[in-house]
Amino acid sequence: MELSRQTHCVYHTRYHLVFVTKYRRKVLKHGMGAYLQVAMKAMTRHYPDVPLLEINTDIDHVHLLVSIPPRYSVSKIVNLLKSNSARAMRKKFPFLKTMYEKEGIALWSTGYFVSTVGIDEGVIRKYIEHQGEEDRGQVRLVLGE
């Protein structure tokens, strides 16, 4: 397991995010899905501590696996990803502006799905249960047992 570090914390955070196109319109066809992936990965140049570990699209939604440091809220990163990718998509594919003409210029639906991905709960329970013993060197707990 790879740990990330900041000035005052060490962390391992993984989030599974899913964004759906507005009205589930099937606009991420052909090269548009590939371009969306490039546009979302470009955000990491400005936020190098928020790596996109995996990204893949379907015709009406995108799945991401992202590591978000504790100093950022999930909603802030979701907002950055959605707004920057929508701007890039509208710039590259001008017909998107007319597709959502009456509703404004939003590419994404308002909501999103988020789920944490991390160490198995059983491993954490075991680690906490044996915490005092580990300090005395009586128990060696290896993550992933």
Secondary structure, DSSP 8 states (H G I E B T S, - for coil): ---EEETTEEE--EEEEEEEBGGG-----THHHHHHHHHHHHGGGT-TTS-EEEEEE-SSEEEEEE---TTS-HHHHHHHHHHHHHHHHHHH-THHHHHTTTT-S--B-S--EEEEE-S-HHHHHHHHHTHHHHHTTS----TT-
